[in-house]
């Protein structure tokens, strides 16, 4: 079992077991107290019932004095003949001296405890000794007077063991009830605890482990008691904040890396311009002299033309590098996406490079305005359309589509704190950006070239067709405008997608900078 499994068992077994054990102890203690109280009340009720039965038995025996038993000795014989079931207890008759009449040898005198009861009965007519509630005997003494004029006492006794025998079924039923109620309560409590507390805590622990492992997209469902729901909401907000901060940090690192490359490019361009500019100018001059030389042969003039063209190409490359490395302020203005793509299409259709190719425009209605620099954004579209045209001429196909559709602004998270776990609601939210697409039906880009497609000086064109700075510059301009440029490609379809935030949508930490100076 892995460390994660052990942690999961520790969480579930530790918290749940401890709370369930406490529930069991509290439930058992509470029911035990209730059982003790109910047992005491039952004992008291049984004792009162036994006393009432003794009194009824005593009254029944007293009536026998009027029914034929004229003397105390006769009543004593009657008492000895009738069992405890008939009289409700064990009865005997005593004379004034505390002895049983009717024996040839007088019975022994009563003990001190009974003597005290007899004395009380002489004064009040009846005396009762309740004894202890647990296991004590119950004694009833009533004063008698026979028709023959004799006085004595009727003594009844109910055994404490008999009372407990009558209580035993009640105690057994109470014990079973106590056990069943404890098990039921603890079982329900454990189930409810697991569902409402342990499971949300386990999800929180799992989400925390995913965050610790680097998965900042981890979210947990916000359900359960109010406190746990608030805890889950705080966790999701923390994870979302960490995710946004990491994305901002990655963007900052990437921007810093690009800035360093741009600075290196500027230094290189400056050095190249200084070291190469004069020799290139000299080469152009010598080439021009060769072309004007009257005695030069046609072959010499042809070679001079080629030398001049290559020198001009070198000078253009140096100037392009200088232009890219030079800071320039952005002149931003709000434009309609439809007007933007129509303007780009009208500019590109007459170009010789697009001769024989279709350039279709698709504009989704109701798109929000975007904020762009006209010159820079046209530079991006011109580069993308020219690249698509080169790809079509190199590998077949004849259609280029320039489209504007609704999209989502860059750096918007696919989940928010209120979303369900492992869910993405990005496509369900209202669009807050515009996606401009340049799609061609050419052969596509090789998969191994896609990761490097926006690197400076990387190109798949021939030596005379490009320098590899166009897509890199388009990608840089897209980020300057607060957007992103991405590409997807397969055989028969290549799509460059430029996503810009709507003009009235705050871009947060991706707010478009006002200058391309890094």
PyMOL commands that set and color helices and strands:
alter all, ss='L'
color gray80, all
select helices_A, chain A and resi 3-63+72-81+84-87+112-124+160-212+226-292+298-325+337-349+352-354+374-395+426-428+447-450+470-480+508-510
alter helices_A, ss='H'
color red, helices_A
select strands_A, chain A and resi 90-95+126-129+138-145+151-158+332-335+358-363+370-373+399-407+433-440+484-490+493-501
alter strands_A, ss='S'
color yellow, strands_A
deselect
rebuild
show_as cartoon
